[in-house]
Amino acid sequence: MSADVLPIYFIHWNAPEWCASAVASILAAPCSTPRAVAVVDNGQRAGPPLRALLPPPVRWLPTGDNLGYAGGANVALHDWRATFPGAAFALVASHDLHLDPDALQRLVDAARSHDDFGILAPALVGPYESSGGRWTGRGAVELPPAGGDGVVERDRASGACLLLRGACSAAVGGFDERFHSYGEDVDLGLRARRAGWKVGVVLGARARARQREPGGAGVEGGQRRDAGRQAHRTARDLPGAGAARRARRARWRRGGGVVAPGDAARELGGVSRPALARAPPRRAAPVDAPADAALARLPQRPAPWAPRSVMTVELARATSRS
């Protein structure tokens, strides 16, 4: 397959008409690079069948289950390397993404002219405004819009739309599926930066998202709220966490039902690093195309425990110091 193609993947769950609208917007956007659009379908509970709404050029990739954004995005990354092994970039987006007409071209141009950036994203202008985020060690802080048309470096870019560089994906691997949905983009950005890649937002490229799932809570608002909670739940579920919880309960009983300050913090901090050391190695994914380093770093279905969530470990360490 020619390297001169841009694979574009929408991760869908339970919003077929929104997804069809998002696909139409990306197909209508002018771009000098031929695009190959696909939808990773996590399923739906209502509405018209998504497959019937997609125009013929768009591939439909059903997962058979709701794998969350992280799992669906990993399916997209597998398909990228198996179907388009020569493509330098791929775009992964949520099912409600709508780009301004020139945004796709701006993203591609920025990626080609800034080869030290492994992840690029547009600036969000609706339903709220954001130019990416910073990581404080305790959470991701959303940054307001910035003026100009350049590329600004960030710790985190929104998973609503991520342009991924193949070399970065090969070095970093896929999304941590323990986050399921919300928070996985923060962790991916932190891991990319740890691997020496920059994460940025192209200020002149603008995007909008619906924000709310049908009958659900705000997506990005929920992302900022739930990412920390999910990371703490992930740290809680690390191997060895059960023993730490039992020890904390014993201390609670010995203390007459009073939990000492920092007890829960010590539980998290005491579990993280030993558990990471005991974690089993990630299994290599099956490879149908020629051997590819990126594929070897992506999780299989079902995903094994992933011992490298930067966000979870940093949260645990920060909590243990409080």
Secondary structure as a PSIPRED ss2 file (coil, helix, strand):
# PSIPRED VFORMAT (PSIPRED V4.0)

   1 M C   1.000  0.000  0.000
   2 S C   1.000  0.000  0.000
   3 A C   1.000  0.000  0.000
   4 D C   1.000  0.000  0.000
   5 V C   1.000  0.000  0.000
   6 L E   0.000  0.000  1.000
   7 P E   0.000  0.000  1.000
   8 I E   0.000  0.000  1.000
   9 Y E   0.000  0.000  1.000
  10 F E   0.000  0.000  1.000
  11 I E   0.000  0.000  1.000
  12 H E   0.000  0.000  1.000
  13 W C   1.000  0.000  0.000
  14 N C   1.000  0.000  0.000
  15 A C   1.000  0.000  0.000
  16 P H   0.000  1.000  0.000
  17 E H   0.000  1.000  0.000
  18 W H   0.000  1.000  0.000
  19 C H   0.000  1.000  0.000
  20 A H   0.000  1.000  0.000
  21 S H   0.000  1.000  0.000
  22 A H   0.000  1.000  0.000
  23 V H   0.000  1.000  0.000
  24 A H   0.000  1.000  0.000
  25 S H   0.000  1.000  0.000
  26 I H   0.000  1.000  0.000
  27 L H   0.000  1.000  0.000
  28 A H   0.000  1.000  0.000
  29 A C   1.000  0.000  0.000
  30 P C   1.000  0.000  0.000
  31 C C   1.000  0.000  0.000
  32 S C   1.000  0.000  0.000
  33 T C   1.000  0.000  0.000
  34 P C   1.000  0.000  0.000
  35 R E   0.000  0.000  1.000
  36 A E   0.000  0.000  1.000
  37 V E   0.000  0.000  1.000
  38 A E   0.000  0.000  1.000
  39 V E   0.000  0.000  1.000
  40 V E   0.000  0.000  1.000
  41 D E   0.000  0.000  1.000
  42 N C   1.000  0.000  0.000
  43 G C   1.000  0.000  0.000
  44 Q C   1.000  0.000  0.000
  45 R C   1.000  0.000  0.000
  46 A C   1.000  0.000  0.000
  47 G C   1.000  0.000  0.000
  48 P C   1.000  0.000  0.000
  49 P C   1.000  0.000  0.000
  50 L H   0.000  1.000  0.000
  51 R H   0.000  1.000  0.000
  52 A H   0.000  1.000  0.000
  53 L H   0.000  1.000  0.000
  54 L C   1.000  0.000  0.000
  55 P C   1.000  0.000  0.000
  56 P C   1.000  0.000  0.000
  57 P C   1.000  0.000  0.000
  58 V C   1.000  0.000  0.000
  59 R E   0.000  0.000  1.000
  60 W E   0.000  0.000  1.000
  61 L E   0.000  0.000  1.000
  62 P E   0.000  0.000  1.000
  63 T C   1.000  0.000  0.000
  64 G C   1.000  0.000  0.000
  65 D C   1.000  0.000  0.000
  66 N C   1.000  0.000  0.000
  67 L C   1.000  0.000  0.000
  68 G H   0.000  1.000  0.000
  69 Y H   0.000  1.000  0.000
  70 A H   0.000  1.000  0.000
  71 G H   0.000  1.000  0.000
  72 G H   0.000  1.000  0.000
  73 A H   0.000  1.000  0.000
  74 N H   0.000  1.000  0.000
  75 V H   0.000  1.000  0.000
  76 A H   0.000  1.000  0.000
  77 L H   0.000  1.000  0.000
  78 H H   0.000  1.000  0.000
  79 D H   0.000  1.000  0.000
  80 W H   0.000  1.000  0.000
  81 R H   0.000  1.000  0.000
  82 A H   0.000  1.000  0.000
  83 T H   0.000  1.000  0.000
  84 F C   1.000  0.000  0.000
  85 P C   1.000  0.000  0.000
  86 G C   1.000  0.000  0.000
  87 A C   1.000  0.000  0.000
  88 A C   1.000  0.000  0.000
  89 F E   0.000  0.000  1.000
  90 A E   0.000  0.000  1.000
  91 L E   0.000  0.000  1.000
  92 V E   0.000  0.000  1.000
  93 A E   0.000  0.000  1.000
  94 S E   0.000  0.000  1.000
  95 H C   1.000  0.000  0.000
  96 D C   1.000  0.000  0.000
  97 L C   1.000  0.000  0.000
  98 H E   0.000  0.000  1.000
  99 L E   0.000  0.000  1.000
 100 D C   1.000  0.000  0.000
 101 P C   1.000  0.000  0.000
 102 D C   1.000  0.000  0.000
 103 A H   0.000  1.000  0.000
 104 L H   0.000  1.000  0.000
 105 Q H   0.000  1.000  0.000
 106 R H   0.000  1.000  0.000
 107 L H   0.000  1.000  0.000
 108 V H   0.000  1.000  0.000
 109 D H   0.000  1.000  0.000
 110 A H   0.000  1.000  0.000
 111 A H   0.000  1.000  0.000
 112 R H   0.000  1.000  0.000
 113 S H   0.000  1.000  0.000
 114 H C   1.000  0.000  0.000
 115 D C   1.000  0.000  0.000
 116 D C   1.000  0.000  0.000
 117 F E   0.000  0.000  1.000
 118 G E   0.000  0.000  1.000
 119 I E   0.000  0.000  1.000
 120 L E   0.000  0.000  1.000
 121 A E   0.000  0.000  1.000
 122 P E   0.000  0.000  1.000
 123 A E   0.000  0.000  1.000
 124 L E   0.000  0.000  1.000
 125 V E   0.000  0.000  1.000
 126 G E   0.000  0.000  1.000
 127 P C   1.000  0.000  0.000
 128 Y C   1.000  0.000  0.000
 129 E C   1.000  0.000  0.000
 130 S E   0.000  0.000  1.000
 131 S C   1.000  0.000  0.000
 132 G C   1.000  0.000  0.000
 133 G E   0.000  0.000  1.000
 134 R E   0.000  0.000  1.000
 135 W E   0.000  0.000  1.000
 136 T C   1.000  0.000  0.000
 137 G C   1.000  0.000  0.000
 138 R C   1.000  0.000  0.000
 139 G C   1.000  0.000  0.000
 140 A E   0.000  0.000  1.000
 141 V E   0.000  0.000  1.000
 142 E E   0.000  0.000  1.000
 143 L C   1.000  0.000  0.000
 144 P C   1.000  0.000  0.000
 145 P C   1.000  0.000  0.000
 146 A C   1.000  0.000  0.000
 147 G C   1.000  0.000  0.000
 148 G C   1.000  0.000  0.000
 149 D C   1.000  0.000  0.000
 150 G C   1.000  0.000  0.000
 151 V E   0.000  0.000  1.000
 152 V E   0.000  0.000  1.000
 153 E E   0.000  0.000  1.000
 154 R E   0.000  0.000  1.000
 155 D C   1.000  0.000  0.000
 156 R E   0.000  0.000  1.000
 157 A C   1.000  0.000  0.000
 158 S C   1.000  0.000  0.000
 159 G C   1.000  0.000  0.000
 160 A C   1.000  0.000  0.000
 161 C E   0.000  0.000  1.000
 162 L E   0.000  0.000  1.000
 163 L E   0.000  0.000  1.000
 164 L E   0.000  0.000  1.000
 165 R E   0.000  0.000  1.000
 166 G H   0.000  1.000  0.000
 167 A H   0.000  1.000  0.000
 168 C H   0.000  1.000  0.000
 169 S H   0.000  1.000  0.000
 170 A H   0.000  1.000  0.000
 171 A H   0.000  1.000  0.000
 172 V H   0.000  1.000  0.000
 173 G C   1.000  0.000  0.000
 174 G C   1.000  0.000  0.000
 175 F C   1.000  0.000  0.000
 176 D C   1.000  0.000  0.000
 177 E H   0.000  1.000  0.000
 178 R H   0.000  1.000  0.000
 179 F H   0.000  1.000  0.000
 180 H C   1.000  0.000  0.000
 181 S C   1.000  0.000  0.000
 182 Y C   1.000  0.000  0.000
 183 G C   1.000  0.000  0.000
 184 E H   0.000  1.000  0.000
 185 D H   0.000  1.000  0.000
 186 V H   0.000  1.000  0.000
 187 D H   0.000  1.000  0.000
 188 L H   0.000  1.000  0.000
 189 G H   0.000  1.000  0.000
 190 L H   0.000  1.000  0.000
 191 R H   0.000  1.000  0.000
 192 A H   0.000  1.000  0.000
 193 R H   0.000  1.000  0.000
 194 R H   0.000  1.000  0.000
 195 A C   1.000  0.000  0.000
 196 G C   1.000  0.000  0.000
 197 W C   1.000  0.000  0.000
 198 K E   0.000  0.000  1.000
 199 V E   0.000  0.000  1.000
 200 G E   0.000  0.000  1.000
 201 V E   0.000  0.000  1.000
 202 V E   0.000  0.000  1.000
 203 L E   0.000  0.000  1.000
 204 G E   0.000  0.000  1.000
 205 A E   0.000  0.000  1.000
 206 R E   0.000  0.000  1.000
 207 A E   0.000  0.000  1.000
 208 R E   0.000  0.000  1.000
 209 A C   1.000  0.000  0.000
 210 R C   1.000  0.000  0.000
 211 Q C   1.000  0.000  0.000
 212 R E   0.000  0.000  1.000
 213 E C   1.000  0.000  0.000
 214 P C   1.000  0.000  0.000
 215 G C   1.000  0.000  0.000
 216 G C   1.000  0.000  0.000
 217 A C   1.000  0.000  0.000
 218 G E   0.000  0.000  1.000
 219 V H   0.000  1.000  0.000
 220 E H   0.000  1.000  0.000
 221 G H   0.000  1.000  0.000
 222 G H   0.000  1.000  0.000
 223 Q H   0.000  1.000  0.000
 224 R H   0.000  1.000  0.000
 225 R H   0.000  1.000  0.000
 226 D H   0.000  1.000  0.000
 227 A H   0.000  1.000  0.000
 228 G H   0.000  1.000  0.000
 229 R H   0.000  1.000  0.000
 230 Q H   0.000  1.000  0.000
 231 A H   0.000  1.000  0.000
 232 H H   0.000  1.000  0.000
 233 R H   0.000  1.000  0.000
 234 T H   0.000  1.000  0.000
 235 A H   0.000  1.000  0.000
 236 R H   0.000  1.000  0.000
 237 D C   1.000  0.000  0.000
 238 L C   1.000  0.000  0.000
 239 P C   1.000  0.000  0.000
 240 G C   1.000  0.000  0.000
 241 A H   0.000  1.000  0.000
 242 G H   0.000  1.000  0.000
 243 A H   0.000  1.000  0.000
 244 A H   0.000  1.000  0.000
 245 R H   0.000  1.000  0.000
 246 R H   0.000  1.000  0.000
 247 A H   0.000  1.000  0.000
 248 R H   0.000  1.000  0.000
 249 R H   0.000  1.000  0.000
 250 A H   0.000  1.000  0.000
 251 R H   0.000  1.000  0.000
 252 W H   0.000  1.000  0.000
 253 R H   0.000  1.000  0.000
 254 R H   0.000  1.000  0.000
 255 G C   1.000  0.000  0.000
 256 G C   1.000  0.000  0.000
 257 G C   1.000  0.000  0.000
 258 V C   1.000  0.000  0.000
 259 V C   1.000  0.000  0.000
 260 A C   1.000  0.000  0.000
 261 P C   1.000  0.000  0.000
 262 G C   1.000  0.000  0.000
 263 D H   0.000  1.000  0.000
 264 A H   0.000  1.000  0.000
 265 A H   0.000  1.000  0.000
 266 R H   0.000  1.000  0.000
 267 E H   0.000  1.000  0.000
 268 L H   0.000  1.000  0.000
 269 G H   0.000  1.000  0.000
 270 G H   0.000  1.000  0.000
 271 V H   0.000  1.000  0.000
 272 S H   0.000  1.000  0.000
 273 R H   0.000  1.000  0.000
 274 P H   0.000  1.000  0.000
 275 A H   0.000  1.000  0.000
 276 L H   0.000  1.000  0.000
 277 A H   0.000  1.000  0.000
 278 R H   0.000  1.000  0.000
 279 A C   1.000  0.000  0.000
 280 P C   1.000  0.000  0.000
 281 P C   1.000  0.000  0.000
 282 R C   1.000  0.000  0.000
 283 R C   1.000  0.000  0.000
 284 A C   1.000  0.000  0.000
 285 A C   1.000  0.000  0.000
 286 P C   1.000  0.000  0.000
 287 V C   1.000  0.000  0.000
 288 D C   1.000  0.000  0.000
 289 A C   1.000  0.000  0.000
 290 P C   1.000  0.000  0.000
 291 A C   1.000  0.000  0.000
 292 D C   1.000  0.000  0.000
 293 A H   0.000  1.000  0.000
 294 A H   0.000  1.000  0.000
 295 L H   0.000  1.000  0.000
 296 A H   0.000  1.000  0.000
 297 R C   1.000  0.000  0.000
 298 L C   1.000  0.000  0.000
 299 P C   1.000  0.000  0.000
 300 Q C   1.000  0.000  0.000
 301 R C   1.000  0.000  0.000
 302 P C   1.000  0.000  0.000
 303 A C   1.000  0.000  0.000
 304 P C   1.000  0.000  0.000
 305 W C   1.000  0.000  0.000
 306 A C   1.000  0.000  0.000
 307 P C   1.000  0.000  0.000
 308 R C   1.000  0.000  0.000
 309 S C   1.000  0.000  0.000
 310 V H   0.000  1.000  0.000
 311 M H   0.000  1.000  0.000
 312 T H   0.000  1.000  0.000
 313 V H   0.000  1.000  0.000
 314 E H   0.000  1.000  0.000
 315 L H   0.000  1.000  0.000
 316 A H   0.000  1.000  0.000
 317 R H   0.000  1.000  0.000
 318 A H   0.000  1.000  0.000
 319 T H   0.000  1.000  0.000
 320 S H   0.000  1.000  0.000
 321 R H   0.000  1.000  0.000
 322 S C   1.000  0.000  0.000
